[in-house]
Amino acid sequence: MDNKTADIIAAGESRARSLDEESLAWLLSLEDSSDGENELFEAAYRVKCAVIGKKVSIRALIEAGNACAKDCRYCGIRKSNARIERYTMSAEEIYLAAVAAKEAGYASIVIQAGEIESPAHTAKIEEALKAVSALDMGVTLSLGEQEEEVYRRWREAGATRYLLRIETSDPRLYARLHPADHSWQRRAGCLGILSRLGYQVGTGVMCALPGQDAHSLARDILFYVKADADMIGMGPYIPHHDAPVPEAPAFSPDARLHLALRMIAATRLMLHDVNIASTTALEALSPDGRERGILAGANVIMPNITDSASSSKYRLYDGKPFSKGAAGAAESLKCIARRFARLGEKVLFNERGDSLHYAKKSGSNQ
Ligand code: SAM
């Protein structure tokens, strides 16, 4: 490893939020499997262990529906994809999935779905949240852009966290990947509203997008700092065979994986105390992708407990791993815990795993 790389890594490890765009871009440009890249992962993992511990927080992911009003040009469930069968879980089905999650050892769930803005959808999610609140679990919503009033109703009904990826902090790149009626400004504005309403706010981007370079990704990390994010959920962009956005020829699956891992590590060197997810898309690129995400500085995993018939329709990109459903959730969680134990990491059964950053800034424990 050269001196410049060593100096940047040491600076990030010793002081949070201290690296500039140039330094972050340098780390993100390290060569796959090089000495410098390994040192970066090791340093980010040291920060994770020192600040958060050798612990992995868990959330059960419920993919509550693939109907979507958005037409993001990279996404398999975008509105104009007529080749997929649509499904929507009822409030009761969402509640029953949360019960199954609780029985399996989860104290937190993530309810994710395509983006729908309608009074019926708002009311259904509200009803589900009210029922789930009796289970005393941490609840993350990932339901896209909504009006402030909708976010408020869901917060009052029991949601504590909201995950809304900005997808890219570059409005021009965003415009190339989305139709003209999709607004980067609205998406960014939603993050501010969510924060004001007291949610633990999560955001993130896709890495290895066509037209994205290391400087753009470096600015994504600076965007997280500016947004004062409590949670980060990022992953590699993976092509979908039916999507209009093509595969960027420059990236092999392995290069996508490495770039996404460097992005996790560089984010951890900047944001020492936020929750960072090791996401499903990493697992899609490598069977041990989730573990590698944790060893690069992430501290949260979100195993999918959606029933397999629905999960097979929630196909955002090619090769997305399908859930085996809630029935096997307890067994599969024990298996995950054993895999992490081999790395010396403890999976936190029955613990919510709230964001340390959020707790510090609000002085609260939700
Ligand atoms: N509707 C919600 C929203 O807009 O945030 C959540 C559902 S959306 C399908 C969840 C995430 O999937 C998006 O934020 C995006 O980053 C990711 N995604 C979509 N297509 C993808 C692809 N081809 N590769 C990797 N991730 C993708």
Boltz pocket constraint, residues with backbone or C-beta under 6 A from the ligand:
constraints:
  - pocket:
      binder: B
      contacts: [[A, 74], [A, 75], [A, 76], [A, 77], [A, 112], [A, 113], [A, 114], [A, 115], [A, 142], [A, 143], [A, 144], [A, 145], [A, 163], [A, 164], [A, 165], [A, 167], [A, 205], [A, 206], [A, 235], [A, 236], [A, 237], [A, 238], [A, 239], [A, 240], [A, 281], [A, 316], [A, 317]]
      max_distance: 6.0
